[in-house]
Amino acid sequence: MSKALFAIFGNPVSHSKSPLMHNLSFQGLGFDGCYTRYLLEDGSKLKETFFTLGLKGINITVPHKEYAYNACDILDPFAKKVGAVNTIVEKEGKLYGYNTDAPGFLKAISEFENVKTVLFLGAGGTAKSTSVILKEAGYDVTIINRSENRLTYFKDEGFKTYTFDTFISDISLSQTYDLIINMTSAGLEDDSLPAPSEILEQVIPAAKACVDVIYGKETPFLKLARTHNKLTKDGSDMLLYQGIIACEYFTDHAYTFGNIKMYMKKAFIL
């Protein structure tokens, strides 16, 4: 039996830690697989490229997640509900689509105790899937975003939403959030904050913890949270946990979450 081939599709993709994560897992578990990265410039060719390369499964990162969703023959119920796919597995010539971002995110923040209310800073694609799974898990989620148009999806799903301007004008001193999460790329390559400092200085002091989906660096948002002595977490655990769940699909659930984690977490200390 030939080695099973896997990859991550994205643009850019050279920075991705996924190949290291999955290859460490395959090696440690004794699974006959190899994982690489592929710079996919044209998302409309995702399905064609998948089969041309002879792959068994892929992860998908920006900007191709919408193409990934449309490329699937069969969608997992949750992926279909949130309209987002980041993991695809081939089974008997058909592509099965899953979303591992949201359950990975849920597992990462569940480590914070006594959290009920959550504030999302930003309303992008990741926020869509994670807001739904948090809501289903019993969290009370509010979303704020710079512009109004991106909030339509969340309004339709019954979430409380604000633009920066309406949040500033409507916020009351009694309105607090247990967990503040930066869902944007603000601070990834510069010193920008994900929301006006007027908002952050209002909500951070009353929060129990602050989380950033960016991994591998202390962003300006997390630095600000630390000045208020808040618990902080970057996106490393979310990346790790979604990767473990993806690996479970890649290996057809032959290994437990704990078994995979034992090897995959080494990618974050190498």
ABEGO torsion letter per residue (X at the ends): XBBBBBBBBBOBAAABAAAAAAAAAAAAAGBBBBBBBBBBABAAAAAAAAAAAGBABBBBBOAAAAAAAAABABBBAAAAAAGBBABBBBBGGBBBBBBAAAAAAAAAAAABBGBABBBBBEABAAAAAAAAAAAAAGBBBBBBBABAAAAAAAAAAGBBBBBAAAAAAABBAABBBABBBBABABGAABABBABBAAAAAAAAAABABBBBABBGBBBAAAAAAAAAGBBBBBAAAAAAAAAAAAAAAAAGGABBAAAAAAAAAAAAAX
